[in-house]
Amino acid sequence: MLSDRSELLKQQRFLYINKNALLNQFYEQIEPYDFYRYIFPEGAFERKGHYEDNKPNAIAVTIEKRYKENGIAVELKRNGKGKRYTITDNLEELNELNKAEFTIMSPISYYGKQRNAKNARYLYALVFDLDGVDMPQLRDVLHQMDNDILPRATFVVNSGTGLHLYYVLDEPVPMYPQNQLYMKELKYALTRQIWNRFTSTIKEPQMQGIMQGFRVIGTCTKLGEKFPVVAYSVGDRISLDELLTFIPDSNGEQQHVKSIMMKSRLSIEEAKEKYPDWYEKRIVRKERRGRWTIKRDLYDWWLNRIRNEIKVGHRFYGIMTLAIYAKKCCIEEGELMRDAYSLLDIYDDMSVEDINRFTEDDIKCALEMYNEDYVTFPRDDIAKLSGLQIEKNKRNGRKQAEHVKLMNFVRDEINGNVNWRAGNGRKSKKKVIMEYMRENPGITKKAAIARAVGVDRNTVIKYYDEIVAELQQERLRSERMEQLERDGHISVKITPSQELSDYILGELKNIK
């Protein structure tokens, strides 16, 4: 068994050398500094020590590992910690990264030290990790790029056992939430084009999010320290519109991505005008997006599925999605870690090659998704990343309208056909504003009212005149009642029922 693994390792190293030989025939190898300087132009980051620049920076993460003699990573130090490096504008931190054994970085700038969606500022490139690439597949990737079947990558990176294709954007994309959705959908759609039967020996494409980190250029691959990650300059920068043209429109996929793209290009100022409540909550007050709290049954169900159904190529994402569900279900981090590390031996036993071992550093990276920013991660994306189908809630063959009608009937029966909304739900914004204005008649400034009740000023403006008129009517009625009480009598207008009217008329006829 050991001799088989040793022979396989030799083959993979030989393949690595042949890939570099082929790429060197046609393209220029690029040094790590020049590679990252091209992605992150000068002035993109904060100057080291100059916090007044108030600019984002790149973040690299290194994880220390122990190696066997053959150079294969097999164990993360039990008490080892991932170390974060903040990459500033002169990129001098890259010199330290080259000494690390395992380092990843994404082509994204961040505010703060956490590499998460909330802190992301700009996306500079889309990167595709293509596995199952032997010499025929490498030649076909280059052939498809030369013939406009695939977009020409800015850089082609020999990552050891596969390829990383970097598409550096002509303009960095601001990482607003809607833009993140668009870029994710664009990357999924392009992955389905790039990962085909000619470019990979693996049939099923492996979907990756836009926040994914990739081995830093110049650091070692899974093949060992003498086999570093190498980059080659192939094409130019590329626009989002050009990338979009490589998505087929025959099945509606291009139209779908375009529709999301139109929404994502809404500027913050436009969004402020169009969605004032959202702007006030998310931008001004920096409130988190609302979410449901889910029972732990979902977490237990998913843990069981990834323990028994996960396949090679999706193991990392199995644990990553487990971390997402743990946060959704309010599972303690300690329990999540115990469950995740209990999968280590199971997942590692699936490995058919030494270069594809599943290690503790994989778990550590995956657990970074235990973060409130990912609790609204879509179900469809979890299914794509994990490779496990997630059925939607069934309606037993009924159409939605029929199902809703039936469920409403059941709800009314359970509630005794009374108004089930009574006493439930939150008050309308108009009612909240009106109650405040009733109790504080001296406060008439709309901005002050908005701050006091926690709504957007435009919401106050929307209801203000209407509320003032209604409160005026309330005061008039109150004054009238007080006057009548002082006079000692109250006049009440009565509208008789039809039944009473008929009775009175009948009695009058009898009197005659």
C-alpha positions as CSV (number, residue, x, y, z in Angstrom):
1,M,0.0,0.0,0.0
2,L,2.8,2.4,0.9
3,S,4.7,1.5,-2.2
4,D,1.6,2.3,-4.3
5,R,1.2,5.7,-2.7
6,S,4.9,6.4,-3.2
7,E,4.6,5.5,-6.9
8,L,1.5,7.7,-7.3
9,L,3.3,10.6,-5.7
10,K,6.2,10.2,-8.2
11,Q,3.6,10.2,-11.0
12,Q,2.0,13.4,-9.7
13,R,5.4,15.1,-9.4
14,F,6.3,14.1,-12.9
15,L,3.0,15.4,-14.1
16,Y,3.7,18.7,-12.3
17,I,7.0,19.0,-14.1
18,N,5.5,18.3,-17.5
19,K,2.7,20.9,-16.9
20,N,5.3,23.5,-16.2
21,A,7.3,22.5,-19.2
22,L,4.3,22.9,-21.5
23,L,3.2,26.2,-20.0
24,N,6.8,27.5,-20.2
25,Q,6.7,26.9,-24.0
26,F,4.0,29.4,-24.6
27,Y,3.8,31.8,-21.6
28,E,6.0,33.7,-19.3
29,Q,6.3,32.6,-15.7
30,I,5.5,35.5,-13.3
31,E,7.1,36.1,-9.9
32,P,4.9,36.2,-6.8
33,Y,5.4,39.9,-6.2
34,D,4.6,40.8,-9.8
35,F,1.6,38.5,-9.8
36,Y,0.0,40.2,-6.7
37,R,1.0,43.7,-7.8
38,Y,-0.9,43.1,-11.0
39,I,-4.0,42.0,-9.1
40,F,-3.7,44.6,-6.4
41,P,-2.4,47.8,-8.0
42,E,-0.3,50.3,-6.1
43,G,-2.5,52.4,-3.9
44,A,-5.2,49.7,-3.5
45,F,-4.2,49.0,0.2
46,E,-3.2,51.0,3.2
47,R,0.5,51.9,3.5
48,K,2.1,50.0,6.4
49,G,1.7,52.0,9.6
50,H,-0.4,54.7,7.9
51,Y,-3.8,54.1,9.5
52,E,-5.0,57.5,8.4
53,D,-5.1,56.1,4.8
54,N,-8.3,54.3,5.9
55,K,-8.0,51.7,3.1
56,P,-8.7,48.0,3.1
57,N,-6.0,45.3,2.9
58,A,-5.6,41.8,1.7
59,I,-5.5,39.0,4.3
60,A,-3.4,35.8,4.0
61,V,-3.8,32.8,6.4
62,T,-1.0,30.3,7.1
63,I,-1.4,27.1,9.0
64,E,1.6,25.3,10.4
65,K,1.8,21.5,9.6
66,R,4.2,18.6,10.1
67,Y,5.4,16.7,7.1
68,K,6.5,13.1,6.6
69,E,9.7,12.5,4.8
70,N,7.9,12.3,1.5
71,G,6.6,15.8,1.9
72,I,2.9,14.9,2.2
73,A,0.9,17.0,4.7
74,V,-0.7,14.6,7.2
75,E,-1.2,16.4,10.5
76,L,-1.9,19.8,11.8
77,K,-0.4,20.4,15.2
78,R,-3.2,19.8,17.7
79,N,-2.7,23.2,19.4
80,G,-1.6,24.9,16.2
81,K,-3.3,28.1,15.2
82,G,-3.8,29.7,11.8
83,K,-1.9,32.9,11.6
84,R,-3.3,35.9,9.7
85,Y,-1.1,38.3,7.8
86,T,-2.3,41.7,6.8
87,I,-1.0,42.5,3.3
88,T,-0.3,46.2,3.0
89,D,0.4,48.4,0.0
90,N,4.1,47.6,-0.6
91,L,3.3,43.8,-0.4
92,E,6.4,43.2,1.7
93,E,4.6,40.6,3.8
94,L,4.8,38.3,0.8
95,N,8.4,37.6,1.7
96,E,7.3,36.0,5.0
97,L,4.5,33.9,3.3
98,N,7.0,32.1,1.0
99,K,8.5,30.5,4.1
100,A,5.2,29.1,5.2
101,E,4.1,25.5,4.5
102,F,0.5,26.1,3.8
103,T,-0.9,29.6,3.0
104,I,-4.1,30.8,1.3
105,M,-5.3,34.2,0.1
106,S,-8.3,35.4,-1.8
107,P,-8.2,38.3,-4.4
108,I,-10.3,40.4,-2.1
109,S,-9.5,43.4,0.1
110,Y,-11.0,43.6,3.6
111,Y,-11.5,46.1,6.4
112,G,-10.4,44.6,9.7
113,K,-8.7,41.4,10.5
114,Q,-11.5,38.9,9.8
115,R,-11.7,37.3,6.3
116,N,-15.5,37.3,6.0
117,A,-18.2,38.7,3.8
118,K,-19.1,41.5,6.1
119,N,-15.6,42.9,6.0
120,A,-15.0,42.4,2.3
121,R,-14.5,45.7,0.4
122,Y,-13.4,44.9,-3.2
123,L,-13.2,41.8,-5.3
124,Y,-10.2,42.1,-7.8
125,A,-10.5,38.7,-9.6
126,L,-12.6,35.6,-10.1
127,V,-10.6,32.4,-9.5
128,F,-11.6,28.9,-10.6
129,D,-10.0,25.8,-9.1
130,L,-9.9,23.1,-11.7
131,D,-9.1,19.6,-10.5
132,G,-8.5,16.4,-12.4
133,V,-6.1,18.0,-14.9
134,D,-3.6,15.7,-16.6
135,M,-1.7,16.7,-19.7
136,P,-4.6,16.2,-22.2
137,Q,-6.9,18.3,-20.0
138,L,-4.2,21.1,-19.7
139,R,-3.8,21.2,-23.5
140,D,-7.6,21.3,-24.0
141,V,-7.9,24.2,-21.5
142,L,-5.4,26.2,-23.5
143,H,-7.0,25.2,-26.8
144,Q,-10.5,26.3,-25.6
145,M,-9.1,29.6,-24.5
146,D,-7.3,30.2,-27.8
147,N,-10.6,29.5,-29.7
148,D,-12.9,31.6,-27.5
149,I,-14.7,28.6,-26.1
150,L,-13.6,29.6,-22.7
151,P,-12.6,33.1,-21.6
152,R,-8.8,33.6,-21.7
153,A,-7.5,33.7,-18.1
154,T,-5.2,36.4,-17.0
155,F,-3.1,33.9,-15.2
156,V,-2.9,30.1,-15.3
157,V,-1.5,28.7,-12.1
158,N,0.0,25.2,-11.6
159,S,-1.3,24.4,-8.1
160,G,0.3,21.0,-8.0
161,T,-2.4,18.5,-8.9
162,G,-4.8,21.0,-10.7
163,L,-5.0,24.5,-12.1
164,H,-6.1,27.8,-10.7
165,L,-7.5,30.1,-13.4
166,Y,-7.3,33.8,-12.4
167,Y,-9.6,36.3,-14.3
168,V,-8.4,39.7,-13.1
169,L,-11.2,42.2,-13.5
170,D,-10.7,45.5,-15.3
171,E,-12.4,47.2,-12.4
172,P,-12.6,45.9,-8.8
173,V,-16.2,45.1,-7.7
174,P,-17.5,46.7,-4.5
175,M,-18.6,43.9,-2.2
176,Y,-22.0,45.1,-1.4
177,P,-24.4,42.2,-0.4
178,Q,-26.2,42.4,-3.7
179,N,-22.9,42.4,-5.6
180,Q,-21.8,39.4,-3.7
181,L,-24.9,37.6,-4.9
182,Y,-24.3,38.5,-8.5
183,M,-20.6,37.5,-8.4
184,K,-21.5,34.2,-6.8
185,E,-24.1,33.4,-9.5
186,L,-21.7,34.5,-12.2
187,K,-19.0,32.2,-10.8
188,Y,-21.3,29.2,-10.6
189,A,-22.4,29.7,-14.2
190,L,-18.8,30.1,-15.4
191,T,-17.7,27.0,-13.4
192,R,-20.2,24.9,-15.3
193,Q,-18.6,26.1,-18.6
194,I,-14.9,25.9,-17.5
195,W,-15.3,22.5,-15.8
196,N,-16.3,20.2,-18.7
197,R,-15.5,16.7,-20.0
198,F,-12.5,18.0,-21.9
199,T,-10.9,20.1,-19.2
200,S,-11.2,17.7,-16.2
201,T,-11.2,13.9,-15.6
202,I,-13.7,14.6,-12.8
203,K,-17.2,14.5,-14.1
204,E,-19.0,16.6,-11.4
205,P,-18.0,20.3,-11.2
206,Q,-16.9,21.4,-7.7
207,M,-18.6,24.7,-6.9
208,Q,-16.8,27.3,-4.9
209,G,-17.8,30.6,-3.4
210,I,-16.2,34.0,-4.2
211,M,-14.6,34.2,-0.8
212,Q,-12.6,31.0,-1.4
213,G,-8.9,31.3,-0.6
214,F,-6.2,29.8,-2.9
215,R,-2.6,28.7,-2.2
216,V,-0.3,31.7,-2.4
217,I,2.1,31.8,-5.4
218,G,5.6,30.7,-4.5
219,T,4.5,28.5,-1.5
220,C,4.6,24.8,-1.6
221,T,1.9,22.5,-3.1
222,K,0.6,19.2,-1.7
223,L,3.5,17.6,-3.6
224,G,6.1,19.0,-1.2
225,E,8.4,22.0,-0.7
226,K,10.4,21.5,-3.9
227,F,7.2,21.8,-5.9
228,P,5.9,25.4,-5.4
229,V,2.7,27.0,-6.8
230,V,3.7,28.6,-10.1
231,A,1.9,31.3,-12.1
232,Y,2.0,32.0,-15.8
233,S,0.9,35.2,-17.5
234,V,-1.6,34.3,-20.3
235,G,-4.1,37.1,-20.9
236,D,-5.2,40.6,-20.0
237,R,-7.7,42.0,-17.5
238,I,-11.3,41.2,-18.4
239,S,-14.7,42.9,-17.8
240,L,-17.7,41.4,-16.2
241,D,-19.7,42.0,-19.4
242,E,-17.2,40.0,-21.4
243,L,-17.3,37.1,-18.9
244,L,-21.0,37.1,-19.2
245,T,-20.9,36.4,-23.0
246,F,-19.4,32.9,-22.2
247,I,-22.5,31.8,-20.4
248,P,-25.0,30.2,-22.7
249,D,-28.3,32.0,-23.3
250,S,-30.1,29.0,-24.9
251,N,-31.2,27.6,-21.5
252,G,-31.9,31.0,-19.8
253,E,-28.8,30.9,-17.6
254,Q,-27.3,34.1,-19.1
255,Q,-30.6,35.9,-18.7
256,H,-30.9,34.8,-15.1
257,V,-27.4,36.2,-14.3
258,K,-28.1,39.4,-16.2
259,S,-31.3,40.0,-14.2
260,I,-29.3,39.7,-10.9
261,M,-26.6,41.9,-12.4
262,M,-29.0,44.7,-13.1
263,K,-30.1,44.8,-9.5
264,S,-26.5,44.5,-8.2
265,R,-25.4,47.6,-10.2
266,L,-27.7,49.8,-8.1
267,S,-25.4,52.4,-6.3
268,I,-25.7,53.1,-2.6
269,E,-27.1,56.5,-3.4
270,E,-29.7,55.0,-5.7
271,A,-30.5,52.4,-3.0
272,K,-30.8,55.1,-0.4
273,E,-33.5,56.8,-2.5
274,K,-35.3,53.7,-3.6
275,Y,-35.1,51.7,-0.3
276,P,-34.9,54.3,2.5
277,D,-35.8,51.9,5.3
278,W,-33.1,49.4,4.2
279,Y,-30.5,52.2,3.9
280,E,-31.3,53.4,7.4
281,K,-31.2,50.0,9.0
282,R,-28.3,48.4,7.1
283,I,-26.0,51.3,6.2
284,V,-26.7,54.0,8.8
285,R,-27.5,51.9,11.9
286,K,-25.4,48.9,10.6
287,E,-28.0,46.4,11.8
288,R,-27.7,42.8,10.8
289,R,-30.0,41.2,8.4
290,G,-33.0,39.6,10.2
291,R,-33.2,35.8,10.3
292,W,-35.1,32.9,11.8
293,T,-33.8,30.8,14.7
294,I,-34.1,27.1,13.7
295,K,-34.4,24.0,15.8
296,R,-31.3,21.9,16.2
297,D,-33.1,19.0,14.3
298,L,-31.8,20.6,11.1
299,Y,-28.2,20.5,12.4
300,D,-28.4,16.9,13.5
301,W,-30.0,15.9,10.2
302,W,-27.2,17.6,8.2
303,L,-24.4,16.1,10.4
304,N,-25.8,12.6,9.8
305,R,-26.0,13.3,6.0
306,I,-22.4,14.6,5.7
307,R,-21.2,11.7,7.8
308,N,-22.7,9.1,5.6
309,E,-23.3,10.6,2.1
310,I,-20.4,13.0,1.4
311,K,-18.0,12.2,-1.4
312,V,-14.4,13.1,-2.2
313,G,-14.3,16.6,-3.6
314,H,-17.0,17.8,-1.3
315,R,-15.6,16.9,2.2
316,F,-14.4,20.5,2.9
317,Y,-17.7,21.9,2.0
318,G,-19.6,19.3,4.1
319,I,-17.9,20.7,7.2
320,M,-18.2,24.3,6.0
321,T,-22.0,23.9,5.6
322,L,-22.2,22.1,8.9
323,A,-20.7,25.3,10.5
324,I,-23.3,27.4,8.7
325,Y,-26.1,25.2,10.0
326,A,-24.6,25.3,13.5
327,K,-24.9,29.0,13.5
328,K,-28.4,28.9,12.1
329,C,-29.5,26.5,14.9
330,C,-27.6,28.3,17.7
331,I,-25.3,25.3,18.3
332,E,-22.3,26.1,20.6
333,E,-19.0,26.3,18.9
334,G,-17.5,23.7,21.2
335,E,-20.1,21.1,20.1
336,L,-19.5,22.0,16.4
337,M,-15.8,21.5,16.8
338,R,-16.2,18.1,18.4
339,D,-18.6,17.0,15.7
340,A,-16.4,18.3,12.9
341,Y,-13.2,16.7,14.2
342,S,-15.1,13.4,14.7
343,L,-15.4,13.3,10.9
344,L,-11.6,13.6,10.3
345,D,-10.8,9.9,10.2
346,I,-13.9,9.1,8.2
347,Y,-13.1,11.7,5.6
348,D,-9.4,10.9,5.5
349,D,-10.2,7.2,4.9
350,M,-11.9,8.2,1.7
351,S,-8.7,9.5,0.2
352,V,-7.4,7.4,-2.7
353,E,-4.2,9.4,-3.0
354,D,-1.7,10.7,-0.6
355,I,-1.9,14.1,-2.2
356,N,-5.6,14.2,-1.5
357,R,-5.5,13.5,2.2
358,F,-8.1,15.2,4.4
359,T,-6.3,16.9,7.3
360,E,-7.1,19.0,10.4
361,D,-6.2,22.2,8.5
362,D,-9.1,21.5,6.1
363,I,-11.4,21.4,9.1
364,K,-10.0,24.5,10.7
365,C,-10.4,26.5,7.4
366,A,-14.0,25.2,7.0
367,L,-15.0,26.2,10.5
368,E,-14.3,29.8,9.7
369,M,-17.9,29.8,8.3
370,Y,-19.2,29.6,11.9
371,N,-20.1,33.3,11.6
372,E,-23.3,35.3,11.9
373,D,-22.7,36.7,8.4
374,Y,-23.5,33.3,6.8
375,V,-26.7,32.4,8.6
376,T,-28.7,33.4,5.5
377,F,-26.6,31.3,3.2
378,P,-29.1,29.9,0.6
379,R,-30.2,26.3,0.7
380,D,-29.5,25.9,-3.1
381,D,-25.9,27.0,-2.6
382,I,-25.4,24.6,0.3
383,A,-26.7,21.8,-2.0
384,K,-24.3,22.8,-4.8
385,L,-21.2,23.0,-2.6
386,S,-21.8,19.8,-0.6
387,G,-23.0,17.8,-3.6
388,L,-26.0,16.6,-1.6
389,Q,-29.5,17.2,-2.9
390,I,-31.8,19.0,-0.5
391,E,-35.5,18.5,-1.4
392,K,-37.8,21.5,-1.0
393,N,-40.8,21.3,1.3
394,K,-43.4,19.1,-0.4
395,R,-46.9,20.2,-1.0
396,N,-48.1,16.6,-2.0
397,G,-48.5,17.5,-5.6
398,R,-50.7,20.6,-4.9
399,K,-50.1,23.9,-6.6
400,Q,-49.0,26.7,-4.3
401,A,-52.4,28.5,-4.4
402,E,-54.2,25.3,-3.5
403,H,-51.7,24.4,-0.8
404,V,-52.0,27.9,0.8
405,K,-55.8,27.7,0.7
406,L,-55.7,24.3,2.5
407,M,-53.2,25.5,5.1
408,N,-55.3,28.6,5.8
409,F,-58.4,26.4,6.3
410,V,-56.4,24.2,8.7
411,R,-55.1,27.2,10.6
412,D,-58.6,28.7,10.9
413,E,-60.0,25.3,12.2
414,I,-57.2,25.1,14.8
415,N,-57.9,28.7,16.0
416,G,-61.6,28.2,16.2
417,N,-62.3,30.4,13.2
418,V,-61.4,33.5,15.2
419,N,-59.0,36.3,14.2
420,W,-55.7,34.5,14.8
421,R,-53.8,37.7,14.1
422,A,-55.3,39.4,17.2
423,G,-52.5,40.1,19.6
424,N,-49.8,38.7,17.3
425,G,-47.2,40.3,15.2
426,R,-45.6,43.7,15.5
427,K,-47.3,47.1,15.3
428,S,-47.3,48.9,12.0
429,K,-44.8,51.7,11.6
430,K,-47.6,54.2,11.3
431,K,-49.1,53.0,14.6
432,V,-45.7,53.2,16.3
433,I,-45.2,56.8,15.0
434,M,-48.7,57.8,15.9
435,E,-48.4,56.6,19.5
436,Y,-45.2,58.5,20.0
437,M,-46.6,61.7,18.5
438,R,-49.7,61.3,20.7
439,E,-47.6,61.0,23.8
440,N,-45.1,63.7,22.8
441,P,-47.1,66.5,21.1
442,G,-44.4,69.0,21.7
443,I,-41.9,67.1,19.4
444,T,-42.7,68.0,15.8
445,K,-39.4,67.6,14.0
446,K,-39.5,64.5,11.7
447,A,-35.9,63.6,12.2
448,A,-36.3,63.6,16.0
449,I,-39.4,61.4,15.8
450,A,-37.6,59.0,13.4
451,R,-34.7,58.6,15.9
452,A,-37.0,58.1,18.8
453,V,-39.0,55.3,17.3
454,G,-36.2,53.7,15.3
455,V,-37.5,54.2,11.8
456,D,-36.3,56.0,8.7
457,R,-37.0,59.7,8.4
458,N,-38.7,59.1,5.0
459,T,-41.1,56.8,6.8
460,V,-42.1,59.5,9.2
461,I,-42.5,61.9,6.3
462,K,-44.8,59.4,4.5
463,Y,-47.3,59.2,7.4
464,Y,-46.8,62.6,9.2
465,D,-49.6,64.7,7.6
466,E,-52.0,61.8,7.9
467,I,-51.2,61.2,11.5
468,V,-51.4,64.9,12.4
469,A,-54.9,65.0,10.8
470,E,-56.0,61.9,12.8
471,L,-54.6,63.3,16.0
472,Q,-56.4,66.6,15.4
473,Q,-59.7,64.7,15.0
474,E,-59.0,62.8,18.2
475,R,-58.5,66.1,20.1
476,L,-61.7,67.6,18.7
477,R,-63.7,64.5,19.7
478,S,-62.1,64.6,23.2
479,E,-62.9,68.3,23.6
480,R,-66.5,67.8,22.5
481,M,-67.0,65.0,25.0
482,E,-65.5,67.1,27.8
483,Q,-67.9,70.0,26.9
484,L,-70.9,67.7,26.9
485,E,-70.0,66.3,30.3
486,R,-69.7,69.8,31.7
487,D,-73.1,70.8,30.4
488,G,-74.6,67.7,32.1
489,H,-76.0,65.9,29.2
490,I,-74.8,63.9,26.2
491,S,-76.6,63.7,22.8
492,V,-76.1,60.5,21.0
493,K,-77.2,59.9,17.4
494,I,-78.8,56.5,17.0
495,T,-79.3,54.7,13.7
496,P,-82.1,52.1,14.1
497,S,-81.9,48.7,12.6
498,Q,-84.2,47.7,9.7
499,E,-85.9,45.3,12.1
500,L,-86.7,48.1,14.6
501,S,-87.9,50.4,11.8
502,D,-90.3,47.7,10.5
503,Y,-91.6,47.1,14.0
504,I,-92.3,50.8,14.7
505,L,-94.1,51.2,11.3
506,G,-96.3,48.2,12.2
507,E,-97.2,49.6,15.5
508,L,-98.1,53.0,14.0
509,K,-100.5,51.2,11.6
510,N,-102.2,49.4,14.5
511,I,-102.7,52.7,16.3
512,K,-104.5,54.1,13.3
